[in-house]
Amino acid sequence: MPVLVSGAAAGHIKRQIESRGRGLGIRIGVRTSGCSGMAYVLEFVDEPQAEDQVFERDGAAVYIDPKSMVYLDGTELDFVKEGLNEGLKFNNPNVSAECGCGESFTV
């Protein structure tokens, strides 16, 4: 299944790249970390890797490496504002549990 990028997330990604002044999109990855075992990693992409899968919406590109795709398959990436906080939100159907602080997850 693909990774879905909401319109709000696409707008946020484009604004961040414009503010930075360069870049093709963002890369989303998963690494071992936190109290639940895994955490999301985000970085700007200036040069894509040959093995990256690319998901686009409204001119915003999200790059994912094959190792992370196993954990992100079917995820919806959204941008939300909750009170004074705002940021990208991962609606990942593969997550079986999250830590109390919300920084890490288990698949």
C-alpha positions as a Markdown table, in Angstrom:
| # | Residue | x | y | z |
|---|---|---|---|---|
| 1 | Met | 0.0 | 0.0 | 0.0 |
| 2 | Pro | 1.2 | 3.5 | -0.6 |
| 3 | Val | 1.9 | 6.2 | 1.9 |
| 4 | Leu | -0.8 | 8.9 | 1.7 |
| 5 | Val | 0.1 | 12.5 | 2.1 |
| 6 | Ser | -2.8 | 14.8 | 3.1 |
| 7 | Gly | -3.2 | 18.2 | 1.5 |
| 8 | Ala | -2.3 | 19.9 | 4.8 |
| 9 | Ala | 0.9 | 17.9 | 5.0 |
| 10 | Ala | 1.8 | 18.7 | 1.4 |
| 11 | Gly | 1.3 | 22.4 | 2.1 |
| 12 | His | 3.5 | 22.2 | 5.2 |
| 13 | Ile | 6.3 | 20.3 | 3.4 |
| 14 | Lys | 6.3 | 22.9 | 0.6 |
| 15 | Arg | 6.4 | 25.8 | 3.1 |
| 16 | Gln | 9.4 | 24.2 | 4.9 |
| 17 | Ile | 11.3 | 23.6 | 1.7 |
| 18 | Glu | 10.6 | 27.2 | 0.5 |
| 19 | Ser | 11.7 | 28.5 | 3.9 |
| 20 | Arg | 14.9 | 26.5 | 3.7 |
| 21 | Gly | 15.6 | 27.7 | 0.2 |
| 22 | Arg | 16.4 | 24.4 | -1.4 |
| 23 | Gly | 15.4 | 20.7 | -1.5 |
| 24 | Leu | 13.3 | 18.2 | -3.4 |
| 25 | Gly | 11.2 | 17.0 | -0.5 |
| 26 | Ile | 11.5 | 15.2 | 2.8 |
| 27 | Arg | 12.7 | 11.7 | 3.7 |
| 28 | Ile | 10.8 | 9.8 | 6.3 |
| 29 | Gly | 12.5 | 6.9 | 8.0 |
| 30 | Val | 12.3 | 4.7 | 11.0 |
| 31 | Arg | 15.1 | 4.0 | 13.5 |
| 32 | Thr | 15.5 | 2.0 | 16.7 |
| 33 | Ser | 15.0 | 4.4 | 19.6 |
| 34 | Gly | 12.9 | 5.3 | 22.6 |
| 35 | Cys | 11.1 | 3.3 | 25.2 |
| 36 | Ser | 8.8 | 1.5 | 22.7 |
| 37 | Gly | 11.5 | 0.5 | 20.2 |
| 38 | Met | 11.1 | 2.7 | 17.1 |
| 39 | Ala | 10.9 | 6.4 | 16.2 |
| 40 | Tyr | 10.2 | 8.4 | 13.1 |
| 41 | Val | 13.1 | 10.3 | 11.5 |
| 42 | Leu | 12.6 | 13.3 | 9.2 |
| 43 | Glu | 15.2 | 15.0 | 7.0 |
| 44 | Phe | 15.3 | 17.2 | 3.9 |
| 45 | Val | 16.2 | 15.5 | 0.6 |
| 46 | Asp | 18.6 | 17.4 | -1.7 |
| 47 | Glu | 19.6 | 14.3 | -3.7 |
| 48 | Pro | 17.3 | 11.2 | -3.8 |
| 49 | Gln | 18.7 | 7.7 | -3.4 |
| 50 | Ala | 18.1 | 5.2 | -6.2 |
| 51 | Glu | 16.2 | 2.8 | -4.0 |
| 52 | Asp | 13.8 | 5.5 | -2.5 |
| 53 | Gln | 10.1 | 5.2 | -3.0 |
| 54 | Val | 8.6 | 8.6 | -3.7 |
| 55 | Phe | 5.0 | 9.7 | -2.8 |
| 56 | Glu | 3.8 | 13.0 | -4.1 |
| 57 | Arg | 0.9 | 15.3 | -3.5 |
| 58 | Asp | 0.3 | 18.8 | -4.7 |
| 59 | Gly | 4.0 | 19.3 | -5.6 |
| 60 | Ala | 5.3 | 18.0 | -2.3 |
| 61 | Ala | 7.5 | 14.8 | -2.4 |
| 62 | Val | 8.0 | 12.3 | 0.5 |
| 63 | Tyr | 10.9 | 9.9 | 0.1 |
| 64 | Ile | 11.1 | 6.6 | 1.9 |
| 65 | Asp | 13.9 | 4.0 | 1.9 |
| 66 | Pro | 13.0 | 0.3 | 1.5 |
| 67 | Lys | 14.0 | -0.7 | 5.1 |
| 68 | Ser | 11.6 | 2.0 | 6.5 |
| 69 | Met | 8.8 | 1.2 | 4.0 |
| 70 | Val | 8.2 | -2.1 | 5.8 |
| 71 | Tyr | 7.1 | -0.1 | 8.9 |
| 72 | Leu | 5.4 | 2.8 | 7.1 |
| 73 | Asp | 3.3 | 0.8 | 4.5 |
| 74 | Gly | -0.2 | 2.2 | 4.5 |
| 75 | Thr | 0.6 | 5.3 | 6.7 |
| 76 | Glu | -1.2 | 8.6 | 6.2 |
| 77 | Leu | 1.0 | 11.6 | 6.8 |
| 78 | Asp | -1.1 | 14.6 | 8.0 |
| 79 | Phe | -0.3 | 18.1 | 9.4 |
| 80 | Val | -2.3 | 19.0 | 12.5 |
| 81 | Lys | -2.6 | 22.0 | 14.8 |
| 82 | Glu | -3.5 | 21.1 | 18.4 |
| 83 | Gly | -3.6 | 24.2 | 20.7 |
| 84 | Leu | -0.2 | 25.8 | 20.5 |
| 85 | Asn | 1.4 | 22.8 | 18.9 |
| 86 | Glu | 1.6 | 21.9 | 15.3 |
| 87 | Gly | 3.4 | 19.3 | 13.2 |
| 88 | Leu | 3.3 | 16.3 | 11.0 |
| 89 | Lys | 1.2 | 13.4 | 12.4 |
| 90 | Phe | 1.7 | 9.8 | 11.4 |
| 91 | Asn | -1.5 | 7.7 | 11.2 |
| 92 | Asn | 0.3 | 4.4 | 10.9 |
| 93 | Pro | -1.9 | 1.2 | 10.8 |
| 94 | Asn | 1.2 | -0.9 | 11.6 |
| 95 | Val | 1.7 | 0.5 | 15.1 |
| 96 | Ser | 0.6 | -1.9 | 17.8 |
| 97 | Ala | 1.6 | 0.3 | 20.8 |
| 98 | Glu | 3.1 | 3.8 | 21.6 |
| 99 | Cys | 5.0 | 5.0 | 24.5 |
| 100 | Gly | 3.4 | 7.5 | 26.9 |
| 101 | Cys | 5.2 | 10.5 | 25.6 |
| 102 | Gly | 4.3 | 9.6 | 21.9 |
| 103 | Glu | 7.9 | 9.7 | 20.7 |
| 104 | Ser | 8.3 | 6.0 | 19.9 |
| 105 | Phe | 6.2 | 3.1 | 18.9 |
| 106 | Thr | 6.1 | -0.7 | 18.5 |
| 107 | Val | 5.1 | -2.6 | 15.3 |
